[in-house]
Amino acid sequence: IGVQPIPPPLPPTESQGRLMLLFSRFIGLFASKERPLVIFLDDIQWADRNSLQQITYIFSTNNFRDVIVLGAYRNDEVDAFHPLIDVIQGIQSSGTPVKNLSLSKLQLTHIVQMLVDSLHCPLDKVLQLATITYSQSKGNPFFTIQLLESMYKQKLIQYVLPPSLDRPGEWRWNIQEIQTKIHFDDVVEFVKDKIGRLNPNSSRLLSLGACLGDTFQLEILSVVSQKSLVELVPLLLELQREGLIVPSPISHPHEPSSPLESFKPEHPMHLSSSTSSSPVVSPGNSIENTQTYVTSMAFSFLHDKIQQAAYQIISPQEKSATHLQAARLLILAGKNDPHILQTRAFEIANHFNICLTQFKTLADSSELLNIAQFFLDTSKQAKSAASYNNALVYCTSGLFLLDVVSEKDMVPSERRGDYNTNSKYLKSHPTLTFD
């Protein structure tokens, strides 16, 4: 469609309305009676208010009869005062039909049937194994599968071949041994134990990835871990083989599996996808293209409980230090590659926010002022994107840092005035909702 003109500035309320209208029209381009559009939104209990408002707007206009949105959320994380409840009620009051489907946990009978089908054993033989699995997993599907995989990898469940080949082998296990070795209070404790069995470098990398978010790009992981691609590949392969991370479709949507398996550091031109019929990098391509392809890859945690466990195994002090280091290194990398600062500004600001109270111990006032300026710039960027909740948070964080600096040195009045002006502007619109 070519280069579009920059839209004229508007007050916050009108700017937010314009963004919602534009997004709604964009969605409408893909939906028709002949080709209806289905959108699946997972874990919407974690959605920010701006995103929830966008969902409400789309369905309150009644212009999207050919769009179906499937939203998944966890009942135990949404109470009567959660903003998602307001969204659902708002959509219903607009006349748009809303259907609720409750997915219950697995029951013992489900696990019994799964083991009967998987191990090709009669019901009476798998009943004890199913009972132990159910008592540990409490019917959590993810935990159930992880437990069974762990039993297999620890050789608590084994496939035994017969002495002669005239009859098939069979699956065997020792109930007493399983009861001794498999005992966890919840899925997070189980995943922590699994992470503890990893190579220490892989475990550390997983925790670092958890600090970066539920999805992390290889390029950013390389910057924050200060490891080269050659060093990262074997560690990521171990994490992938252990079923802790998976390649994210946002990096290379047409490559269903990770090309890391075929990456040879000594022959970077030989990088190819294990499932693609054509090579990802042909001999005619440059080493730089190969490097760019791999570093642009992203990985996601297989389950949010894995990210939670990987994040919990590091101490609070180490968490703060890691977030501070991540923000510093990303800003440093952004000096050589401005694209990082343009696309990762909110991410960097969030890293700084997590360790905000730690800044009181920093003696370098010049760094604090630079970070405060970064918060102000990011606040303005968020404001221009109609993300007013985030804009106010970043502006408030910047003012906090100015207060920290003022305890040691004088802060120029014009710098504080810029913050106060921005903060007053954001707070002066009662129609906006702030977290």
N, C-alpha and C positions, 0 to 999 in steps of 0.2 A: 504493500500500500504506500510505500515511500515514506519519506521523512514527514512527520506530522508537526504542525505548529505547536509551540508551547502554549498551553491554555492560560487564559488570563487569571490573575490571582483573585480569589474570592474569600470572604469571611469563613471561619471554620465550619459553621453549620451548612452553608451553601456548598462549600468545597467537598464536604463529606457526602452531601446529597448528589453532587455531580459524579463523584466516584462510584457511588452505588448505582446510579442510572447507567453509567458507561459499562460497568461490569455486567449488569442485568442484560443490556443489549448484546454484549459479547456472548453471554451464555445462550441468548436467543438465536444466535446465528447457527448453532449446531443442533437445534431441536426443531422437528417438524412432525406432522401427523404421520407421514410415511416413515420417518426415521427418528423416533423418540430418543431422548437423551437420558441416560441413567448415570447419576453421580453418587459415588460411595465415599462417605466421610467417616473415617475411623477415629475413635477416641475423642469424640467431640466434647467430652466433659472437660477437656483441657483447652478448648478454643478460647481465644481472647474475645473481649466484648465487641471489638470492631468487626471481627469475622462473624460473630453471632448476629450482630445487627444487619450484616449483609444478607445472611440467610433469611432473616425475618422480612427484609425488604423485598427480596426476590419473590417470596410466596404471598406476601400481603397485597401485591399488585394484581394478582390473578391473571397474569399474562403468560404464564408458563404451564399450560395444560399438557404440554408434550414433554415435560421434564419430571423425572422421578428422582428424589434424593433419598438415599438410604444412609441413615446416620446411626452409628454404633457407639454406645456409651455404657459405662459400668454403673449399675444401680447403686452400689455401695459408695460411690464417689459423688453422687448427685442427690442432694437433699432438697427440701421444699423451698429453700432460699437460693438455690443455685441459679445463675442467670439463664441456664439452658431451659429451665422450667418456664421462665417468662417467654422465651422464644417459642417453645412448643404451644403455649397457650395463646400467644399472639398470632401464630399461624392458623390455629384452629378458629380463633375468633374472626379471622378474615374470610372464613368459608372454605378454606383449603382442607380437604380431608387428610387426617393424620392417623396412621395405624401403628399400634404398638405391638411388637413381637418380643416376648420374653424368652430368652435362651437360658435354660437351666443348666446346672452342672451335670457332669456325667454321674450316673448311678452305678452301683456295683454290677448290675446286670449288663450294662454297656461295656464295662471293662472286661468282664468274663467273656462276652461275645467277641470282643476285639482280640483277646488272647487265643480263643478257640480258632478264630480265622487265621491269625498270624502264625501261630505255632503248630497248627494242624494237630491239636490234641483234644481229647474228649473233655467235656465240661468238668467232670469230677477231678481231673488231674490239674487243671489250671485254677481251681477255685481258691486254694490257699494263696497262690501267687497273686491272683486278682484282689483278694481281700487285703493283703499287705500293701499292694499298690494303691488301692482305694483309701486305706487308712492314712497313708502318707500324703497323697495328692488331694484328698478331700473332694475329688471329682473335678479338679482343675485340669482341663484337657492338655494344656501346655506342660504342666507339671507331670502329668501321667506319662506322656511320651518321653519327657526328659528322664524320668526315673527308669523306665524300661531300657532306654538307650544306655544309661549309666550302668545298669546291671549287666548288660551285654558287654560293654567295654571293659568292665572289671572282671569279666568271665564268671559272673555269678549265674548267668544263663548261657549255656553253650550248646552248640549243635554237635552231636556225637555221631561219627560215622560207624557203621556196623563192621564187624570183623570181615565179613564177606560182602560182596556187592550184589548178592541175590535178594537183598531186602533194603528198604530205605533207612536213612538215619533218623535220629529223633532229638528233640530238644530236652535238655535236662537242667535241673537247678536244685540247689540245696536251700530249703526254707530257713533252717536255723542260721546258715551263713548270711543269707539275705537280711534276716532280722537283725543280725549283729552289725552289719556294715551299712545298711540303709536305714537311717533314722534321722529325720529332719523335722524341725518345727513348721517350716513354711518353705515356699518355693525360693525365696530370696536366700535363705540359709543354704539351701541345696545348691543354688548357683554359685554362691560364695565358695562352697567346698569344691565345686568343679573348677572354678577359676584358680583356686589354690593349688590345683594339681598341674597347672600349666607351667611352661618355661617362664621364669620370673620376668624376662624381657617382654614376653607376650602378654603376661598379666598386667604389667605396667602400661603397655600400649593400649590395652583394653580400657583401663581406668582413664587414661588420657583421652581416649575416644569418647568415654562417657561424659567427661567434662565439656566436650565440644558439642554434645547433643545426641539425639536419637539417630541422626544421620551425620556422617562426617566425610569430608572430601579428602582424598589421599594427598592432594597438594597442601591443604591446610594442616593435616596430620604431620606431614613431613616438616613443615615450618615449626610447629609447636614442639614436636618431639626432637627436633634437630637431628633427624636421621635421614640418610639418603634413601632413594627408592630401592637400591640394592639391599639395604639393611632392613627396610620395611617389608618387602615382599615375603620372605620366609615366615616372619612373625604373623602377618595377616593370613597367610595360608594355613597356619596352625589354628588360628581363631576361626577361620572358615570351616576347616575340617571338623572342629569340635562343635560346630553348629551354634556358635555364639554370634557371628555376624554373617550377613549375606550381602552380595553386591546390590546396590540400590538402583532401581530402574531410572532414577532421575539423571544418572550420569550417561549411560549408553542404553537407551530403551530398546534398541534393536538387537542387543547382545544379551541373551538370557543367562549366560554364565560368565564367571569372571575369567578374563584372559591371564590372570596372575599365574594359573597353573602352568601355562606354556611360556612364561617369561623366563628368558635366560639372560642374566646380567652380562655374561661374556659375549652374547650374541643378541644385542637389543633389536636387530632387524628381524629376528625370528618370532617376535611376539604375534600370537594369533589366538583366536577364540577356539576353545575346544569343541564348540558346537556349531560354529558358523561354517558354511560351505566354502566361503571365500576368506582369504587371510585378512586379518585386521590391518597388518602392515606388510606390504609387499616389498621385495628387494628394491623396487624403484623408489620407495618412500625414504625419507631422511630419518636419521636417528632422532632429530628434534621432533618430528611428527610422532614417532613412537613414544618418546618421553611425554609429549603433550597428551597423547591418548590415555596413557596409564595414569598420569597425575590428575587428570580430570575425572577419574573414576571416584565414585562415592560408595560408602558402605553403611548399612543400617544394622542396628541390633535386631536379632531375630525376634526378640520380645522385650517389652519395656522393663520387665522384671530383671532381665540380664543387665540392662543399662543401670538399673537401680542398684543391683548387687555390686557391679563393677565400680560404681560411684561411692558406695558405702565402705568399701574395703580400704579406702584411703582416709587418713585422719582429717579433721576439720582444718587444721593448720596447713596440711598439704593441699587440701582443696583450694584454699585461698591462694596459696603460693602458685598452684597450677593455673588457676584462672588469671592471676596477675601476669604470670609468665606468658600465657597464651595471648593476652591482650597486647603486651609489650612486643612480642615477636611478630604478631600480625601487623602492628603499626610499623615496625621496622621493615618488614617485607613490603609493606605498602609504599614505602619510599622509593623502592626499585620498581614496583608494579602497582601503579595507581588504581588498577582495576580491583585489587584486594580491598582498598579503603572504600571504593565506590559501592561494592557489592556486599561488604562484610561490616559496614559501620555499625549496624544495630547489634550484630553478634559481638563485636569488640566491646561496645558499650555495656552489653549485658555481662560480659566477663568482668569488666571493671566494677560494675554494680555489685556483683556477688562478693567481692573483697573490699567493698567501700570502706568499712570500718578499719581495715588494716592500714589505710593511708595515713592515719594519725601517727604511725611509727616511722613514716618515711621522712628523712631529713632533707631531701632534695626539693626545695620549694619550686624550682623551675620545672621539674617534672610534673608536680601537682598542678601547676598553672597550665601546662600543656594538656594534661588530661582534662582539666576543667574546660579548656577551650574546645577540646574534642567533644565533650558532652554538649556544649552549646551548639556546635556545628551539627551534631547528630540530632539534637532536639529540633533544630530548624529543618533538617532533612525529613524527620518524622512528621513535622507539622505540614510540610509541603506535600507529603503523601497522605494527608488526612488521618494520620495515626496519632491522634491528639493525646490519648492516654500515655503512650510511650514518650511523646514529646515532653509532657509535663514531668514524667519520671526522670528523664535525662537532664532536663533543666534544673530540677531540684537537686539532683546528684552533683551537678556542676556548682551550684550555690553552696552545697555542703563542703566541697573541696576548697572553695574560696574562704569559707569560715576556718577550715583547717590551716590554710596558708596564713590567714590574718592573725592567727595566734602566734606566728613566728615572724612574719614580715608584713610590710604594708602592701595592700592590694590596690592597684589603681582604681579610682572611683568609676572611671568610664567602663572598665571591664565588668565591675559589679552591676553597673547601670544597665548594660546590655542584657544581662541575665534577668534582672528584675523586670525589665520591659517585656521580655519574652514570656516570663512566668505570669505576669499580670494579664497579658494578652490571652494566654491559654486558660486562665482561671475566670476570665470575664464572660464566658459563654455558658450559662446555666444549662443549655440544652445538651451539652456534652456530658458523657458519663465517664467517671474516672474510677479505675480499680483501687 
